[in-house]
Amino acid sequence: MTDYKEIKTFDELLEKEHGKIGTDSRNEYEENAQMFIVSEMLKEARKSANLTQEQLALKAGTKKSYISKIENAKGNIQLSTLIRIFEKGLNKKIGLTFL
């Protein structure tokens, strides 16, 4: 069982559970976390627009199965397709921030 008594910050917890920044396990965790965020943003935007996955796919020029994959945080997303889904399908702009 992992000892959490000495952990005082969320960053310390992340390091304990997923390794130091730059390690394979931490990179995988960060990637999955980002994918989850994108999936939730898309799902919320689609529902706010009162669109089904099929309707959004048709407007964005993709397939319902692709929208479903993104919303379920599965598979690989091409940035160009994600931008097209938000811009053409949902009439939203995407901004990127690099840290």
Phi and psi restraints in degrees (range 20) as a CNS / XPLOR table:
assign (resid 1 and name C) (resid 2 and name N)
       (resid 2 and name CA) (resid 2 and name C) 1.0 -76.2 20.0 2
assign (resid 2 and name N) (resid 2 and name CA)
       (resid 2 and name C) (resid 3 and name N) 1.0 138.3 20.0 2
assign (resid 2 and name C) (resid 3 and name N)
       (resid 3 and name CA) (resid 3 and name C) 1.0 -93.7 20.0 2
assign (resid 3 and name N) (resid 3 and name CA)
       (resid 3 and name C) (resid 4 and name N) 1.0 120.9 20.0 2
assign (resid 3 and name C) (resid 4 and name N)
       (resid 4 and name CA) (resid 4 and name C) 1.0 -109.7 20.0 2
assign (resid 4 and name N) (resid 4 and name CA)
       (resid 4 and name C) (resid 5 and name N) 1.0 8.0 20.0 2
assign (resid 4 and name C) (resid 5 and name N)
       (resid 5 and name CA) (resid 5 and name C) 1.0 -59.5 20.0 2
assign (resid 5 and name N) (resid 5 and name CA)
       (resid 5 and name C) (resid 6 and name N) 1.0 -37.1 20.0 2
assign (resid 5 and name C) (resid 6 and name N)
       (resid 6 and name CA) (resid 6 and name C) 1.0 -85.9 20.0 2
assign (resid 6 and name N) (resid 6 and name CA)
       (resid 6 and name C) (resid 7 and name N) 1.0 -6.7 20.0 2
assign (resid 6 and name C) (resid 7 and name N)
       (resid 7 and name CA) (resid 7 and name C) 1.0 -79.7 20.0 2
assign (resid 7 and name N) (resid 7 and name CA)
       (resid 7 and name C) (resid 8 and name N) 1.0 127.7 20.0 2
assign (resid 7 and name C) (resid 8 and name N)
       (resid 8 and name CA) (resid 8 and name C) 1.0 -121.0 20.0 2
assign (resid 8 and name N) (resid 8 and name CA)
       (resid 8 and name C) (resid 9 and name N) 1.0 -16.5 20.0 2
assign (resid 8 and name C) (resid 9 and name N)
       (resid 9 and name CA) (resid 9 and name C) 1.0 -130.7 20.0 2
assign (resid 9 and name N) (resid 9 and name CA)
       (resid 9 and name C) (resid 10 and name N) 1.0 162.9 20.0 2
assign (resid 9 and name C) (resid 10 and name N)
       (resid 10 and name CA) (resid 10 and name C) 1.0 -64.8 20.0 2
assign (resid 10 and name N) (resid 10 and name CA)
       (resid 10 and name C) (resid 11 and name N) 1.0 -37.8 20.0 2
assign (resid 10 and name C) (resid 11 and name N)
       (resid 11 and name CA) (resid 11 and name C) 1.0 -61.1 20.0 2
assign (resid 11 and name N) (resid 11 and name CA)
       (resid 11 and name C) (resid 12 and name N) 1.0 -39.7 20.0 2
assign (resid 11 and name C) (resid 12 and name N)
       (resid 12 and name CA) (resid 12 and name C) 1.0 -65.4 20.0 2
assign (resid 12 and name N) (resid 12 and name CA)
       (resid 12 and name C) (resid 13 and name N) 1.0 -38.8 20.0 2
assign (resid 12 and name C) (resid 13 and name N)
       (resid 13 and name CA) (resid 13 and name C) 1.0 -64.0 20.0 2
assign (resid 13 and name N) (resid 13 and name CA)
       (resid 13 and name C) (resid 14 and name N) 1.0 -45.5 20.0 2
assign (resid 13 and name C) (resid 14 and name N)
       (resid 14 and name CA) (resid 14 and name C) 1.0 -58.2 20.0 2
assign (resid 14 and name N) (resid 14 and name CA)
       (resid 14 and name C) (resid 15 and name N) 1.0 -44.6 20.0 2
assign (resid 14 and name C) (resid 15 and name N)
       (resid 15 and name CA) (resid 15 and name C) 1.0 -63.6 20.0 2
assign (resid 15 and name N) (resid 15 and name CA)
       (resid 15 and name C) (resid 16 and name N) 1.0 -41.4 20.0 2
assign (resid 15 and name C) (resid 16 and name N)
       (resid 16 and name CA) (resid 16 and name C) 1.0 -65.2 20.0 2
assign (resid 16 and name N) (resid 16 and name CA)
       (resid 16 and name C) (resid 17 and name N) 1.0 -42.5 20.0 2
assign (resid 16 and name C) (resid 17 and name N)
       (resid 17 and name CA) (resid 17 and name C) 1.0 -82.2 20.0 2
assign (resid 17 and name N) (resid 17 and name CA)
       (resid 17 and name C) (resid 18 and name N) 1.0 -35.3 20.0 2
assign (resid 17 and name C) (resid 18 and name N)
       (resid 18 and name CA) (resid 18 and name C) 1.0 -125.0 20.0 2
assign (resid 18 and name N) (resid 18 and name CA)
       (resid 18 and name C) (resid 19 and name N) 1.0 1.2 20.0 2
assign (resid 18 and name C) (resid 19 and name N)
       (resid 19 and name CA) (resid 19 and name C) 1.0 92.7 20.0 2
assign (resid 19 and name N) (resid 19 and name CA)
       (resid 19 and name C) (resid 20 and name N) 1.0 174.8 20.0 2
assign (resid 19 and name C) (resid 20 and name N)
       (resid 20 and name CA) (resid 20 and name C) 1.0 -72.8 20.0 2
assign (resid 20 and name N) (resid 20 and name CA)
       (resid 20 and name C) (resid 21 and name N) 1.0 156.0 20.0 2
assign (resid 20 and name C) (resid 21 and name N)
       (resid 21 and name CA) (resid 21 and name C) 1.0 -56.7 20.0 2
assign (resid 21 and name N) (resid 21 and name CA)
       (resid 21 and name C) (resid 22 and name N) 1.0 132.5 20.0 2
assign (resid 21 and name C) (resid 22 and name N)
       (resid 22 and name CA) (resid 22 and name C) 1.0 99.6 20.0 2
assign (resid 22 and name N) (resid 22 and name CA)
       (resid 22 and name C) (resid 23 and name N) 1.0 -15.2 20.0 2
assign (resid 22 and name C) (resid 23 and name N)
       (resid 23 and name CA) (resid 23 and name C) 1.0 -79.3 20.0 2
assign (resid 23 and name N) (resid 23 and name CA)
       (resid 23 and name C) (resid 24 and name N) 1.0 158.5 20.0 2
assign (resid 23 and name C) (resid 24 and name N)
       (resid 24 and name CA) (resid 24 and name C) 1.0 -58.2 20.0 2
assign (resid 24 and name N) (resid 24 and name CA)
       (resid 24 and name C) (resid 25 and name N) 1.0 -43.5 20.0 2
assign (resid 24 and name C) (resid 25 and name N)
       (resid 25 and name CA) (resid 25 and name C) 1.0 -66.7 20.0 2
assign (resid 25 and name N) (resid 25 and name CA)
       (resid 25 and name C) (resid 26 and name N) 1.0 -37.5 20.0 2
assign (resid 25 and name C) (resid 26 and name N)
       (resid 26 and name CA) (resid 26 and name C) 1.0 -71.0 20.0 2
assign (resid 26 and name N) (resid 26 and name CA)
       (resid 26 and name C) (resid 27 and name N) 1.0 -40.8 20.0 2
assign (resid 26 and name C) (resid 27 and name N)
       (resid 27 and name CA) (resid 27 and name C) 1.0 -60.8 20.0 2
assign (resid 27 and name N) (resid 27 and name CA)
       (resid 27 and name C) (resid 28 and name N) 1.0 -41.5 20.0 2
assign (resid 27 and name C) (resid 28 and name N)
       (resid 28 and name CA) (resid 28 and name C) 1.0 -63.7 20.0 2
assign (resid 28 and name N) (resid 28 and name CA)
       (resid 28 and name C) (resid 29 and name N) 1.0 -43.1 20.0 2
assign (resid 28 and name C) (resid 29 and name N)
       (resid 29 and name CA) (resid 29 and name C) 1.0 -60.6 20.0 2
assign (resid 29 and name N) (resid 29 and name CA)
       (resid 29 and name C) (resid 30 and name N) 1.0 -47.1 20.0 2
assign (resid 29 and name C) (resid 30 and name N)
       (resid 30 and name CA) (resid 30 and name C) 1.0 -62.1 20.0 2
assign (resid 30 and name N) (resid 30 and name CA)
       (resid 30 and name C) (resid 31 and name N) 1.0 -41.8 20.0 2
assign (resid 30 and name C) (resid 31 and name N)
       (resid 31 and name CA) (resid 31 and name C) 1.0 -61.2 20.0 2
assign (resid 31 and name N) (resid 31 and name CA)
       (resid 31 and name C) (resid 32 and name N) 1.0 -46.7 20.0 2
assign (resid 31 and name C) (resid 32 and name N)
       (resid 32 and name CA) (resid 32 and name C) 1.0 -64.4 20.0 2
assign (resid 32 and name N) (resid 32 and name CA)
       (resid 32 and name C) (resid 33 and name N) 1.0 -37.9 20.0 2
assign (resid 32 and name C) (resid 33 and name N)
       (resid 33 and name CA) (resid 33 and name C) 1.0 -64.7 20.0 2
assign (resid 33 and name N) (resid 33 and name CA)
       (resid 33 and name C) (resid 34 and name N) 1.0 -43.2 20.0 2
assign (resid 33 and name C) (resid 34 and name N)
       (resid 34 and name CA) (resid 34 and name C) 1.0 -64.9 20.0 2
assign (resid 34 and name N) (resid 34 and name CA)
       (resid 34 and name C) (resid 35 and name N) 1.0 -40.8 20.0 2
assign (resid 34 and name C) (resid 35 and name N)
       (resid 35 and name CA) (resid 35 and name C) 1.0 -62.4 20.0 2
assign (resid 35 and name N) (resid 35 and name CA)
       (resid 35 and name C) (resid 36 and name N) 1.0 -40.3 20.0 2
assign (resid 35 and name C) (resid 36 and name N)
       (resid 36 and name CA) (resid 36 and name C) 1.0 -62.1 20.0 2
assign (resid 36 and name N) (resid 36 and name CA)
       (resid 36 and name C) (resid 37 and name N) 1.0 -43.5 20.0 2
assign (resid 36 and name C) (resid 37 and name N)
       (resid 37 and name CA) (resid 37 and name C) 1.0 -61.2 20.0 2
assign (resid 37 and name N) (resid 37 and name CA)
       (resid 37 and name C) (resid 38 and name N) 1.0 -47.1 20.0 2
assign (resid 37 and name C) (resid 38 and name N)
       (resid 38 and name CA) (resid 38 and name C) 1.0 -60.9 20.0 2
assign (resid 38 and name N) (resid 38 and name CA)
       (resid 38 and name C) (resid 39 and name N) 1.0 -43.0 20.0 2
assign (resid 38 and name C) (resid 39 and name N)
       (resid 39 and name CA) (resid 39 and name C) 1.0 -62.0 20.0 2
assign (resid 39 and name N) (resid 39 and name CA)
       (resid 39 and name C) (resid 40 and name N) 1.0 -42.2 20.0 2
assign (resid 39 and name C) (resid 40 and name N)
       (resid 40 and name CA) (resid 40 and name C) 1.0 -69.0 20.0 2
assign (resid 40 and name N) (resid 40 and name CA)
       (resid 40 and name C) (resid 41 and name N) 1.0 -36.8 20.0 2
assign (resid 40 and name C) (resid 41 and name N)
       (resid 41 and name CA) (resid 41 and name C) 1.0 -64.0 20.0 2
assign (resid 41 and name N) (resid 41 and name CA)
       (resid 41 and name C) (resid 42 and name N) 1.0 -44.7 20.0 2
assign (resid 41 and name C) (resid 42 and name N)
       (resid 42 and name CA) (resid 42 and name C) 1.0 -64.2 20.0 2
assign (resid 42 and name N) (resid 42 and name CA)
       (resid 42 and name C) (resid 43 and name N) 1.0 -46.1 20.0 2
assign (resid 42 and name C) (resid 43 and name N)
       (resid 43 and name CA) (resid 43 and name C) 1.0 -58.5 20.0 2
assign (resid 43 and name N) (resid 43 and name CA)
       (resid 43 and name C) (resid 44 and name N) 1.0 -46.5 20.0 2
assign (resid 43 and name C) (resid 44 and name N)
       (resid 44 and name CA) (resid 44 and name C) 1.0 -64.3 20.0 2
assign (resid 44 and name N) (resid 44 and name CA)
       (resid 44 and name C) (resid 45 and name N) 1.0 -44.1 20.0 2
assign (resid 44 and name C) (resid 45 and name N)
       (resid 45 and name CA) (resid 45 and name C) 1.0 -64.0 20.0 2
assign (resid 45 and name N) (resid 45 and name CA)
       (resid 45 and name C) (resid 46 and name N) 1.0 -41.0 20.0 2
assign (resid 45 and name C) (resid 46 and name N)
       (resid 46 and name CA) (resid 46 and name C) 1.0 -64.8 20.0 2
assign (resid 46 and name N) (resid 46 and name CA)
       (resid 46 and name C) (resid 47 and name N) 1.0 -44.9 20.0 2
assign (resid 46 and name C) (resid 47 and name N)
       (resid 47 and name CA) (resid 47 and name C) 1.0 -66.3 20.0 2
assign (resid 47 and name N) (resid 47 and name CA)
       (resid 47 and name C) (resid 48 and name N) 1.0 -37.3 20.0 2
assign (resid 47 and name C) (resid 48 and name N)
       (resid 48 and name CA) (resid 48 and name C) 1.0 -64.4 20.0 2
assign (resid 48 and name N) (resid 48 and name CA)
       (resid 48 and name C) (resid 49 and name N) 1.0 -30.8 20.0 2
assign (resid 48 and name C) (resid 49 and name N)
       (resid 49 and name CA) (resid 49 and name C) 1.0 -84.7 20.0 2
assign (resid 49 and name N) (resid 49 and name CA)
       (resid 49 and name C) (resid 50 and name N) 1.0 1.3 20.0 2
assign (resid 49 and name C) (resid 50 and name N)
       (resid 50 and name CA) (resid 50 and name C) 1.0 55.2 20.0 2
assign (resid 50 and name N) (resid 50 and name CA)
       (resid 50 and name C) (resid 51 and name N) 1.0 44.5 20.0 2
assign (resid 50 and name C) (resid 51 and name N)
       (resid 51 and name CA) (resid 51 and name C) 1.0 -114.4 20.0 2
assign (resid 51 and name N) (resid 51 and name CA)
       (resid 51 and name C) (resid 52 and name N) 1.0 145.9 20.0 2
assign (resid 51 and name C) (resid 52 and name N)
       (resid 52 and name CA) (resid 52 and name C) 1.0 -82.0 20.0 2
assign (resid 52 and name N) (resid 52 and name CA)
       (resid 52 and name C) (resid 53 and name N) 1.0 168.2 20.0 2
assign (resid 52 and name C) (resid 53 and name N)
       (resid 53 and name CA) (resid 53 and name C) 1.0 -60.2 20.0 2
assign (resid 53 and name N) (resid 53 and name CA)
       (resid 53 and name C) (resid 54 and name N) 1.0 -39.3 20.0 2
assign (resid 53 and name C) (resid 54 and name N)
       (resid 54 and name CA) (resid 54 and name C) 1.0 -65.3 20.0 2
assign (resid 54 and name N) (resid 54 and name CA)
       (resid 54 and name C) (resid 55 and name N) 1.0 -43.0 20.0 2
assign (resid 54 and name C) (resid 55 and name N)
       (resid 55 and name CA) (resid 55 and name C) 1.0 -63.6 20.0 2
assign (resid 55 and name N) (resid 55 and name CA)
       (resid 55 and name C) (resid 56 and name N) 1.0 -43.5 20.0 2
assign (resid 55 and name C) (resid 56 and name N)
       (resid 56 and name CA) (resid 56 and name C) 1.0 -62.9 20.0 2
assign (resid 56 and name N) (resid 56 and name CA)
       (resid 56 and name C) (resid 57 and name N) 1.0 -43.8 20.0 2
assign (resid 56 and name C) (resid 57 and name N)
       (resid 57 and name CA) (resid 57 and name C) 1.0 -59.4 20.0 2
assign (resid 57 and name N) (resid 57 and name CA)
       (resid 57 and name C) (resid 58 and name N) 1.0 -43.4 20.0 2
assign (resid 57 and name C) (resid 58 and name N)
       (resid 58 and name CA) (resid 58 and name C) 1.0 -62.6 20.0 2
assign (resid 58 and name N) (resid 58 and name CA)
       (resid 58 and name C) (resid 59 and name N) 1.0 -45.3 20.0 2
assign (resid 58 and name C) (resid 59 and name N)
       (resid 59 and name CA) (resid 59 and name C) 1.0 -65.3 20.0 2
assign (resid 59 and name N) (resid 59 and name CA)
       (resid 59 and name C) (resid 60 and name N) 1.0 -34.0 20.0 2
assign (resid 59 and name C) (resid 60 and name N)
       (resid 60 and name CA) (resid 60 and name C) 1.0 -91.2 20.0 2
assign (resid 60 and name N) (resid 60 and name CA)
       (resid 60 and name C) (resid 61 and name N) 1.0 -7.6 20.0 2
assign (resid 60 and name C) (resid 61 and name N)
       (resid 61 and name CA) (resid 61 and name C) 1.0 75.0 20.0 2
assign (resid 61 and name N) (resid 61 and name CA)
       (resid 61 and name C) (resid 62 and name N) 1.0 37.5 20.0 2
assign (resid 61 and name C) (resid 62 and name N)
       (resid 62 and name CA) (resid 62 and name C) 1.0 -135.4 20.0 2
assign (resid 62 and name N) (resid 62 and name CA)
       (resid 62 and name C) (resid 63 and name N) 1.0 -167.8 20.0 2
assign (resid 62 and name C) (resid 63 and name N)
       (resid 63 and name CA) (resid 63 and name C) 1.0 -105.9 20.0 2
assign (resid 63 and name N) (resid 63 and name CA)
       (resid 63 and name C) (resid 64 and name N) 1.0 151.9 20.0 2
assign (resid 63 and name C) (resid 64 and name N)
       (resid 64 and name CA) (resid 64 and name C) 1.0 -56.9 20.0 2
assign (resid 64 and name N) (resid 64 and name CA)
       (resid 64 and name C) (resid 65 and name N) 1.0 -39.2 20.0 2
assign (resid 64 and name C) (resid 65 and name N)
       (resid 65 and name CA) (resid 65 and name C) 1.0 -62.9 20.0 2
assign (resid 65 and name N) (resid 65 and name CA)
       (resid 65 and name C) (resid 66 and name N) 1.0 -32.5 20.0 2
assign (resid 65 and name C) (resid 66 and name N)
       (resid 66 and name CA) (resid 66 and name C) 1.0 -69.6 20.0 2
assign (resid 66 and name N) (resid 66 and name CA)
       (resid 66 and name C) (resid 67 and name N) 1.0 -43.1 20.0 2
assign (resid 66 and name C) (resid 67 and name N)
       (resid 67 and name CA) (resid 67 and name C) 1.0 -60.5 20.0 2
assign (resid 67 and name N) (resid 67 and name CA)
       (resid 67 and name C) (resid 68 and name N) 1.0 -44.2 20.0 2
assign (resid 67 and name C) (resid 68 and name N)
       (resid 68 and name CA) (resid 68 and name C) 1.0 -61.1 20.0 2
assign (resid 68 and name N) (resid 68 and name CA)
       (resid 68 and name C) (resid 69 and name N) 1.0 -43.2 20.0 2
assign (resid 68 and name C) (resid 69 and name N)
       (resid 69 and name CA) (resid 69 and name C) 1.0 -58.9 20.0 2
assign (resid 69 and name N) (resid 69 and name CA)
       (resid 69 and name C) (resid 70 and name N) 1.0 -45.3 20.0 2
assign (resid 69 and name C) (resid 70 and name N)
       (resid 70 and name CA) (resid 70 and name C) 1.0 -64.4 20.0 2
assign (resid 70 and name N) (resid 70 and name CA)
       (resid 70 and name C) (resid 71 and name N) 1.0 -46.6 20.0 2
assign (resid 70 and name C) (resid 71 and name N)
       (resid 71 and name CA) (resid 71 and name C) 1.0 -65.1 20.0 2
assign (resid 71 and name N) (resid 71 and name CA)
       (resid 71 and name C) (resid 72 and name N) 1.0 -22.1 20.0 2
assign (resid 71 and name C) (resid 72 and name N)
       (resid 72 and name CA) (resid 72 and name C) 1.0 -101.6 20.0 2
assign (resid 72 and name N) (resid 72 and name CA)
       (resid 72 and name C) (resid 73 and name N) 1.0 12.6 20.0 2
assign (resid 72 and name C) (resid 73 and name N)
       (resid 73 and name CA) (resid 73 and name C) 1.0 54.6 20.0 2
assign (resid 73 and name N) (resid 73 and name CA)
       (resid 73 and name C) (resid 74 and name N) 1.0 41.9 20.0 2
assign (resid 73 and name C) (resid 74 and name N)
       (resid 74 and name CA) (resid 74 and name C) 1.0 -117.1 20.0 2
assign (resid 74 and name N) (resid 74 and name CA)
       (resid 74 and name C) (resid 75 and name N) 1.0 152.2 20.0 2
assign (resid 74 and name C) (resid 75 and name N)
       (resid 75 and name CA) (resid 75 and name C) 1.0 76.5 20.0 2
assign (resid 75 and name N) (resid 75 and name CA)
       (resid 75 and name C) (resid 76 and name N) 1.0 -174.7 20.0 2
assign (resid 75 and name C) (resid 76 and name N)
       (resid 76 and name CA) (resid 76 and name C) 1.0 -104.9 20.0 2
assign (resid 76 and name N) (resid 76 and name CA)
       (resid 76 and name C) (resid 77 and name N) 1.0 137.4 20.0 2
assign (resid 76 and name C) (resid 77 and name N)
       (resid 77 and name CA) (resid 77 and name C) 1.0 -110.6 20.0 2
assign (resid 77 and name N) (resid 77 and name CA)
       (resid 77 and name C) (resid 78 and name N) 1.0 130.1 20.0 2
assign (resid 77 and name C) (resid 78 and name N)
       (resid 78 and name CA) (resid 78 and name C) 1.0 -84.0 20.0 2
assign (resid 78 and name N) (resid 78 and name CA)
       (resid 78 and name C) (resid 79 and name N) 1.0 133.9 20.0 2
assign (resid 78 and name C) (resid 79 and name N)
       (resid 79 and name CA) (resid 79 and name C) 1.0 -57.7 20.0 2
assign (resid 79 and name N) (resid 79 and name CA)
       (resid 79 and name C) (resid 80 and name N) 1.0 -42.0 20.0 2
assign (resid 79 and name C) (resid 80 and name N)
       (resid 80 and name CA) (resid 80 and name C) 1.0 -61.4 20.0 2
assign (resid 80 and name N) (resid 80 and name CA)
       (resid 80 and name C) (resid 81 and name N) 1.0 -37.8 20.0 2
assign (resid 80 and name C) (resid 81 and name N)
       (resid 81 and name CA) (resid 81 and name C) 1.0 -71.2 20.0 2
assign (resid 81 and name N) (resid 81 and name CA)
       (resid 81 and name C) (resid 82 and name N) 1.0 -40.9 20.0 2
assign (resid 81 and name C) (resid 82 and name N)
       (resid 82 and name CA) (resid 82 and name C) 1.0 -61.4 20.0 2
assign (resid 82 and name N) (resid 82 and name CA)
       (resid 82 and name C) (resid 83 and name N) 1.0 -43.3 20.0 2
assign (resid 82 and name C) (resid 83 and name N)
       (resid 83 and name CA) (resid 83 and name C) 1.0 -61.8 20.0 2
assign (resid 83 and name N) (resid 83 and name CA)
       (resid 83 and name C) (resid 84 and name N) 1.0 -44.4 20.0 2
assign (resid 83 and name C) (resid 84 and name N)
       (resid 84 and name CA) (resid 84 and name C) 1.0 -61.8 20.0 2
assign (resid 84 and name N) (resid 84 and name CA)
       (resid 84 and name C) (resid 85 and name N) 1.0 -40.9 20.0 2
assign (resid 84 and name C) (resid 85 and name N)
       (resid 85 and name CA) (resid 85 and name C) 1.0 -61.6 20.0 2
assign (resid 85 and name N) (resid 85 and name CA)
       (resid 85 and name C) (resid 86 and name N) 1.0 -45.6 20.0 2
assign (resid 85 and name C) (resid 86 and name N)
       (resid 86 and name CA) (resid 86 and name C) 1.0 -72.0 20.0 2
assign (resid 86 and name N) (resid 86 and name CA)
       (resid 86 and name C) (resid 87 and name N) 1.0 -42.7 20.0 2
assign (resid 86 and name C) (resid 87 and name N)
       (resid 87 and name CA) (resid 87 and name C) 1.0 -77.5 20.0 2
assign (resid 87 and name N) (resid 87 and name CA)
       (resid 87 and name C) (resid 88 and name N) 1.0 -49.9 20.0 2
assign (resid 87 and name C) (resid 88 and name N)
       (resid 88 and name CA) (resid 88 and name C) 1.0 -82.4 20.0 2
assign (resid 88 and name N) (resid 88 and name CA)
       (resid 88 and name C) (resid 89 and name N) 1.0 -40.7 20.0 2
assign (resid 88 and name C) (resid 89 and name N)
       (resid 89 and name CA) (resid 89 and name C) 1.0 -78.9 20.0 2
assign (resid 89 and name N) (resid 89 and name CA)
       (resid 89 and name C) (resid 90 and name N) 1.0 -34.9 20.0 2
assign (resid 89 and name C) (resid 90 and name N)
       (resid 90 and name CA) (resid 90 and name C) 1.0 -119.0 20.0 2
assign (resid 90 and name N) (resid 90 and name CA)
       (resid 90 and name C) (resid 91 and name N) 1.0 -2.5 20.0 2
assign (resid 90 and name C) (resid 91 and name N)
       (resid 91 and name CA) (resid 91 and name C) 1.0 56.4 20.0 2
assign (resid 91 and name N) (resid 91 and name CA)
       (resid 91 and name C) (resid 92 and name N) 1.0 42.9 20.0 2
assign (resid 91 and name C) (resid 92 and name N)
       (resid 92 and name CA) (resid 92 and name C) 1.0 -122.6 20.0 2
assign (resid 92 and name N) (resid 92 and name CA)
       (resid 92 and name C) (resid 93 and name N) 1.0 151.8 20.0 2
assign (resid 92 and name C) (resid 93 and name N)
       (resid 93 and name CA) (resid 93 and name C) 1.0 -99.4 20.0 2
assign (resid 93 and name N) (resid 93 and name CA)
       (resid 93 and name C) (resid 94 and name N) 1.0 147.3 20.0 2
assign (resid 93 and name C) (resid 94 and name N)
       (resid 94 and name CA) (resid 94 and name C) 1.0 -108.9 20.0 2
assign (resid 94 and name N) (resid 94 and name CA)
       (resid 94 and name C) (resid 95 and name N) 1.0 134.3 20.0 2
assign (resid 94 and name C) (resid 95 and name N)
       (resid 95 and name CA) (resid 95 and name C) 1.0 -114.4 20.0 2
assign (resid 95 and name N) (resid 95 and name CA)
       (resid 95 and name C) (resid 96 and name N) 1.0 140.3 20.0 2
assign (resid 95 and name C) (resid 96 and name N)
       (resid 96 and name CA) (resid 96 and name C) 1.0 -113.6 20.0 2
assign (resid 96 and name N) (resid 96 and name CA)
       (resid 96 and name C) (resid 97 and name N) 1.0 141.3 20.0 2
assign (resid 96 and name C) (resid 97 and name N)
       (resid 97 and name CA) (resid 97 and name C) 1.0 -125.0 20.0 2
assign (resid 97 and name N) (resid 97 and name CA)
       (resid 97 and name C) (resid 98 and name N) 1.0 129.9 20.0 2
assign (resid 97 and name C) (resid 98 and name N)
       (resid 98 and name CA) (resid 98 and name C) 1.0 -108.2 20.0 2
assign (resid 98 and name N) (resid 98 and name CA)
       (resid 98 and name C) (resid 99 and name N) 1.0 127.4 20.0 2
